[in-house]
């Protein structure tokens, strides 16, 4: 994925990840952002039962702008994850 943009590129990337909790109790999870230089950022999330929580790239301090990264979602209960990437020029 990408997030953000740069003055020397015509495209801005908007990233978001949605986590759905189908269970009867809240879950504690973490989004891990693995950067192309070997770094890793962590963003904790708590999702109430029967709810969806959306995390945007702007909510993750230190997320690299205009560089590729991989996102991994982990939690202590079953969940569904959805990622989307929107580009605009």
N, C-alpha and C positions, 0 to 999 in steps of 0.2 A: 504494500500500500504506500501511498504518499499522503502528505498533509501540508497545506500551505502553498506558498509560491515564492517566487523570487523576481526581482525587477528585470532580470535578463531573460525571463521565460514568459511566454504568452499565456500560460495555463495556471490556474489556481485550483488546488485539490481540496475538497471538503470531505473529511472522513468521519464516520460514526459507526458505533457498534451497539447493537441492541441485545440485551439479555432478558430472556423470558423465564419466569419461574412458574412451572406448572404445579408445584408442590403445595402442601398445606402449611409449610413453615418457611420462614425467610432463609435465604442462603447467603453465605459470605463467599465472595469470589475475588479473583484478581485477574486483571488484564495485564499481560506481559508484552512489552514492546521490544522486540529484538532488532537492533539497528545494524546497518551494514558494516559498521566498524567493530562489531563484536560487543557493543554495549547492550544493556538491558534496563528498561524502566519498568516500574510496577505501579499499577493504579488499582487500589482496592475498591470493591463495589459490594453493596448489600442490596439484595432484591427481595421485596416483600412477596408473600405468596400470591399467586395469580396476577402478578404485575410484570410490566416491562420497564426496564431502566435503560436509558440511552446515554451513552458516553460519547461526546464529540472530541475530535482531536484537540480542540481549543482548551478542553478541560484537563489535559494531561501535560503538566509542567515538564519542560525539557524535551518534548517530542521534537525530533529533528524536522525542520521545514525544508521541503523540496528534496528530500532524500528518501530512498526506499527503506521500509522496515516491515517486519512480520509481526502479526498480533496473535497471541495465544491466550485463550480464556480458560480458566480453571475455577472450580468451585467445590464446596464440600457436599453438594447435592446435585442430582440431575437437573439440567437446564437446557434451554435452546438458545443458540446464538445466531445473530444475523449481522453481517457486515455490509456496509455500502460505501461506495466511493463516488463522489460527484465531481466532475471537472467542469470548469467554466473558463472561457477565454475572453 
